[in-house]
Amino acid sequence: MTRKLSVSIPVGACALDGVLELPADPIGVVLFAHGSGSGRMSPRNRQVAAELRDAGVATLLIDLLTTTEDATYHTRFDIEVLARRLHVCASWLGTEPLSAPLPLGVFGASTGAAAALRMAAESGTGVAAVVSRGGRPDLAGASLAQVLSPTLLIVGGEDGAVLDLNRQAFEQLACEKALEIVPGATHLFEEPGALERVAALASAWFVRHFAV
């Protein structure tokens, strides 16, 4: 039976709202880094999260920006801010009794992928694995070469410009890595079966690296 908790994580003068869900005997926990204009209610990330929980992985879906912050274009694309917020959430998971003993993974979409990689490049974060869905890992910049966590980049085969950027970012990663292209899929993976393929790939990646 899944345990579901509403959480509020303090960050400076504000608090980030999220949902922590834990299946029975979880093998790890995945922190979701949403893309610009998205948050914990994203139907795509919720679908992936449900698949992860079916595989025995706990999930934390959280709004990295407040409603006011998310209304500002510049803030949405401030990778530094997003990475810092992720770090705070990861630290919270490390102190929350239900999740503290679990290995940590990060699932990033769009700009959230860059923030996930930026955080994973920092020493001491203890990220066991990273998965990017239609992400912009290129926005992580010089941090790409510092990432030690096994990283999976998932891109739609019809997501032309983003696919090229992922290929370039992939070459800069020096960690264990994989690039999976979902044939016929566009940026949001709205095509039949596309998001299911993303969820299966992500689940297999996290389960594999949580078992190490």
Secondary structure as GFF3:
##gff-version 3
##sequence-region A 1 212
A	DSSP	beta_strand	3	11	.	.	.	ID=ss1
A	DSSP	beta_strand	14	22	.	.	.	ID=ss2
A	DSSP	beta_strand	28	33	.	.	.	ID=ss3
A	DSSP	alpha_helix	43	54	.	.	.	ID=ss4
A	DSSP	beta_strand	57	62	.	.	.	ID=ss5
A	DSSP	alpha_helix	67	70	.	.	.	ID=ss6
A	DSSP	alpha_helix	73	76	.	.	.	ID=ss7
A	DSSP	alpha_helix	79	95	.	.	.	ID=ss8
A	DSSP	beta_strand	104	109	.	.	.	ID=ss9
A	DSSP	alpha_helix	111	120	.	.	.	ID=ss10
A	DSSP	beta_strand	127	133	.	.	.	ID=ss11
A	DSSP	three_ten_helix	137	146	.	.	.	ID=ss12
A	DSSP	beta_strand	151	156	.	.	.	ID=ss13
A	DSSP	alpha_helix	160	172	.	.	.	ID=ss14
A	DSSP	beta_strand	177	182	.	.	.	ID=ss15
A	DSSP	alpha_helix	194	210	.	.	.	ID=ss16
###
